[in-house]
Amino acid sequence: MTAKLGAKKGISFRPARTGEMPSIRALLRLYPEQLAQQNLPRVSSFLVATVGGRIVGCCALQIYSKRLAEVRSLAVHPDFQQRRIASQLVELCKQRARARGVKELFAVTSQTSFFGRAGFATFRREKMAMFFEVNSLPGKTYPEA
Ligand SMILES: CC(C)(COP(=O)(O)OP(=O)(O)OC[C@H]1O[C@@H](n2cnc3c(N)ncnc32)[C@H](O)[C@@H]1OP(=O)(O)O)[C@@H](O)C(=O)NCCC(=O)NCCS
């Protein structure tokens, strides 16, 4: 994984390491409205940006199949935003996806202009992703075998 991307600014990029989940959670907790705090991807799914050894940015690539993976849990500490850290993390996710043979990425996000700049669009620019909240089902009606 490249460490050169942000070398000039003292920013390094690498896969997250075992034991770094608390630092990643602390970063994500800064944005409770934008980012899920539950059911986070495992640490091996994360890429991080560091400055002086401190994690200042993170992003996960959650791979569901060879066809599809999600870019999620993208956050950059407020003191380090607008330095293209998020853009570079997303770029590294794309590279990781390509290396693993994944065909398509998606992101569920309120930051649609950011992801648009990063090349994300509605599926083939015509189809929308639609979601259903399973917990909204009224009662248990499915017949168990
Ligand atoms: C969204 C976020 C990750 C961007 O981080 P960042 O490191 O500041 O982003 P970058 O510096 O890579 O920004 C790249 C470009 O997007 C622009 N940009 C940054 N935040 C933007 C936003 N919220 N909406 C639109 N454009 C944005 C920048 O101006 C920059 O433009 P340029 O390419 O013309 O220079 C950061 O603001 C953040 O952590 N937000 C809170 C958590 C969040 O919303 N995460 C995304 C949900 S998955």
The ligand as an SDF file (V2000), in Angstrom:
LIG
                    3D

 48 50  0  0  0  0  0  0  0  0999 V2000
  -16.6600   14.2700    3.6870 C   0  0  0  0  0  0  0  0  0  0  0  0
  -15.2340   14.2380    4.2690 C   0  0  0  0  0  0  0  0  0  0  0  0
  -14.8290   12.7850    4.4780 C   0  0  0  0  0  0  0  0  0  0  0  0
  -14.3110   14.9190    3.2440 C   0  0  0  0  0  0  0  0  0  0  0  0
  -12.9720   14.8630    3.7540 O   0  0  0  0  0  0  0  0  0  0  0  0
  -11.8030   15.7750    3.1770 P   0  0  0  0  0  0  0  0  0  0  0  0
  -10.5300   15.0660    3.4500 O   0  0  0  0  0  0  0  0  0  0  0  0
  -11.9640   17.1610    3.6630 O   0  0  0  0  0  0  0  0  0  0  0  0
  -12.1230   15.7580    1.6110 O   0  0  0  0  0  0  0  0  0  0  0  0
  -11.0960   16.1310    0.4800 P   0  0  0  0  0  0  0  0  0  0  0  0
  -10.1350   17.1380    0.9870 O   0  0  0  0  0  0  0  0  0  0  0  0
  -10.5880   14.8960   -0.1250 O   0  0  0  0  0  0  0  0  0  0  0  0
  -12.0830   16.8250   -0.5300 O   0  0  0  0  0  0  0  0  0  0  0  0
  -11.9510   16.6480   -1.9250 C   0  0  0  0  0  0  0  0  0  0  0  0
  -12.8410   17.5620   -2.6560 C   0  0  0  0  0  0  0  0  0  0  0  0
  -14.1770   17.4900   -2.2150 O   0  0  0  0  0  0  0  0  0  0  0  0
  -14.5710   18.7600   -1.7290 C   0  0  0  0  0  0  0  0  0  0  0  0
  -15.3650   18.4820   -0.5760 N   0  0  0  0  0  0  0  0  0  0  0  0
  -14.9440   18.1960    0.6620 C   0  0  0  0  0  0  0  0  0  0  0  0
  -16.0190   18.0070    1.4680 N   0  0  0  0  0  0  0  0  0  0  0  0
  -17.1210   18.1630    0.6700 C   0  0  0  0  0  0  0  0  0  0  0  0
  -18.5140   18.0820    0.9010 C   0  0  0  0  0  0  0  0  0  0  0  0
  -19.0020   17.8450    2.1150 N   0  0  0  0  0  0  0  0  0  0  0  0
  -19.3640   18.2380   -0.1490 N   0  0  0  0  0  0  0  0  0  0  0  0
  -18.8680   18.5040   -1.3720 C   0  0  0  0  0  0  0  0  0  0  0  0
  -17.5630   18.5950   -1.6480 N   0  0  0  0  0  0  0  0  0  0  0  0
  -16.6990   18.4270   -0.6300 C   0  0  0  0  0  0  0  0  0  0  0  0
  -13.3500   19.5310   -1.4420 C   0  0  0  0  0  0  0  0  0  0  0  0
  -13.5610   20.9230   -1.5740 O   0  0  0  0  0  0  0  0  0  0  0  0
  -12.4180   18.9950   -2.4960 C   0  0  0  0  0  0  0  0  0  0  0  0
  -12.7020   19.6390   -3.6980 O   0  0  0  0  0  0  0  0  0  0  0  0
  -11.6110   19.6620   -4.8880 P   0  0  0  0  0  0  0  0  0  0  0  0
  -11.5170   18.2380   -5.3820 O   0  0  0  0  0  0  0  0  0  0  0  0
  -12.1910   20.5760   -5.8810 O   0  0  0  0  0  0  0  0  0  0  0  0
  -10.3440   20.1420   -4.2640 O   0  0  0  0  0  0  0  0  0  0  0  0
  -15.1330   15.0180    5.5920 C   0  0  0  0  0  0  0  0  0  0  0  0
  -15.7310   16.2860    5.4240 O   0  0  0  0  0  0  0  0  0  0  0  0
  -15.8090   14.3070    6.7700 C   0  0  0  0  0  0  0  0  0  0  0  0
  -15.1650   13.5410    7.5010 O   0  0  0  0  0  0  0  0  0  0  0  0
  -17.1100   14.5680    6.9670 N   0  0  0  0  0  0  0  0  0  0  0  0
  -17.8660   13.9800    8.0610 C   0  0  0  0  0  0  0  0  0  0  0  0
  -18.1300   12.4950    7.8630 C   0  0  0  0  0  0  0  0  0  0  0  0
  -18.8570   12.2100    6.5690 C   0  0  0  0  0  0  0  0  0  0  0  0
  -19.8110   12.8930    6.1870 O   0  0  0  0  0  0  0  0  0  0  0  0
  -18.4110   11.1470    5.8640 N   0  0  0  0  0  0  0  0  0  0  0  0
  -18.9530   10.7510    4.5810 C   0  0  0  0  0  0  0  0  0  0  0  0
  -20.0890    9.8290    4.7550 C   0  0  0  0  0  0  0  0  0  0  0  0
  -19.7200    8.1880    4.1060 S   0  0  0  0  0  0  0  0  0  0  0  0
  1  2  1  0
  2  3  1  0
  2  4  1  0
  2 36  1  0
  4  5  1  0
  5  6  1  0
  6  7  2  0
  6  8  1  0
  6  9  1  0
  9 10  1  0
 10 11  2  0
 10 12  1  0
 10 13  1  0
 13 14  1  0
 14 15  1  0
 15 16  1  0
 15 30  1  0
 16 17  1  0
 17 18  1  0
 17 28  1  0
 18 19  1  0
 18 27  1  0
 19 20  2  0
 20 21  1  0
 21 22  1  0
 21 27  2  0
 22 23  1  0
 22 24  2  0
 24 25  1  0
 25 26  2  0
 26 27  1  0
 28 29  1  0
 28 30  1  0
 30 31  1  0
 31 32  1  0
 32 33  2  0
 32 34  1  0
 32 35  1  0
 36 37  1  0
 36 38  1  0
 38 39  2  0
 38 40  1  0
 40 41  1  0
 41 42  1  0
 42 43  1  0
 43 44  2  0
 43 45  1  0
 45 46  1  0
 46 47  1  0
 47 48  1  0
M  END
$$$$
